[in-house]
């Protein structure tokens, strides 16, 4: 995560409350993909009235998913700057 953040192009926070607010209301209101977020740049999302501080250089928002497939709405295909990440036991 530190390597991603060091590029200045990736947004990530350890604050679970902040992370939990972003994609569900922006990407998947009512569980369905918001057609307006597809291929949108992060600047189109920049806080969306939520007071989030996202740098102008950021191009990708990384958010931990709670599982793959149907376990978490974040695991769905989005074609937008919100990218779901999952922990890995080994690499």
Secondary structure by P-SEA (a helix, b strand, c coil): caaaaaaccbbbbccaaaaaaccccccccccccccccccccccccccccccccccccccbbbbbbccccccccccccccccbbbbbbbccc
